[in-house]
Amino acid sequence: MSSTTIESSPAGPAKRKPVPRYPLQSRWTVLSAGFRPFFLLGAIFAAVAVLLWLPVYHGELTLQTAFVPRDWHVHEMLYGYLPAVITGFLLTAIPNWTGRLPLQGAPLATLAVVWLAGRLAVTFSADTGWLAALLIDACFLLLVALAALREIISGRNWRNLNVVALLTLLLIGNVAFHLEAHFGGTADYSIRIGIAVVIMLISLIGGRITPSFTRNWLVRANPGRLPQPFNKLDMVIVAFSGLTLVLWVSMPFSPISGFALLIAGVLHLVRLARWAGDRTVKEKLLLVLHVGYLFIPLGFLLTSAAAFALIPVSAGIHAWMVGGAGVMTLAVMTRASLGHTGQQLTASLPTQGIYLAALFAVTARIAAALLPAWSDPLLHLAALSWAVAFLGFALSYGPTLLVRGKPH
């Protein structure tokens, strides 16, 4: 069985390389490709961690973690669930970028076990100790970055080294989180570092695959206006966003950061408008990529308003993380799971329900920040909608990820 070809790479439209044929694990199908264990584990954990967060937030449950409750929640979303999904995507995409065999079997199982060990170590770090939690937790991103670096160098796919650089920054942010939380009591700078890296990954990878997938579908199904190809304008927007996020990480409430965030938000809106998303309404599997990316400029604009003390900071952060990261990861997870298991690339009704639940979650979470009088019911709605979206993915796609067959 050969893997379905990724339609583009983060560094540009794919020159379709023949992906080597590799044997599907006859006994452990789940270990035959990176997306199988990590999409499933990431989805289940994303739902469970948020459902746990509600009673923790209300003081009804105490976790044995060395982190303060808010930091545990942020860390496990930012440095727990997201790295799992990112890893699933990268381990599946890299063979298509390099033409090399994918990571599977025992090495893939080892990565999954290390990721799970990190989640346990962080959650029970009050017992295991903060330093042990740091070392165990940091091992995962270190191993993923090294694996990606080895494959990219071996395949001489130099243009995708920027992905390894961003993975390394995410690793640095994770280590800094543990250090800052232990020595400072709470984590602040390292939270912003992680968020900034995730936004850059979405800008880079999401900014490639969204117009590429859209172009491929429109050429076949709806000829006419096509997305603009990646050009110097995109390079300028991504570079300016990176500089803006550096400012935001270091000076989140500076007027300079506020103006830069505002400009970045407008530039991302311009970028999104060039991708012909309005022509994808008939195919929700594509439309959701455009809707998910919309939360990147929205996050910039809301965070700009927060820099001028006009709205709470959490509005922009959750637009980025629940909207941009949450919706985009579900969009990529559903599409890759369908494509790499030989299914038709179209959104079924259950898949559309997953997308709708995720959109309810981000809408309710932003509203909870902007409407403090209604924050409690809105927080519950956001958490439950988030859980429905990710558990919905696990239930709908789990059978396909674990064994051969079609998703329900």
Secondary structure by P-SEA (a helix, b strand, c coil): cccccccccccccccccccccccccccccccccccaaaaaaaaaaaaaaaaaaaaaaaccccccccccaaaaaaaaaaccaaaaaaaaaaaaaaaaaccccccccaaaaaaaaaaaaaaaaaaacccccaaaaaaaaaaaaaaaaaaaaaaaaaacccccaaaaaaaaaaaaaaaaaaaaaaacccccaaaaaaaaaaaaaaaaccccaaaaaaaaaaaccccccccccccaaaaaaaaaaaaaaaaaaaccccaaaaaaaaaaaaaaaaaaaacccccccccaaaaaaaaaaaaaaaaaaaaaaaaaccccaaaaaaaaaccaaaaaaaaaaaaaaaaaacccccccaaaaaaaaaaaaaaaaaaaaaacccaaaaaaaaaaaaaaaaaaaaaaacccccccccccc
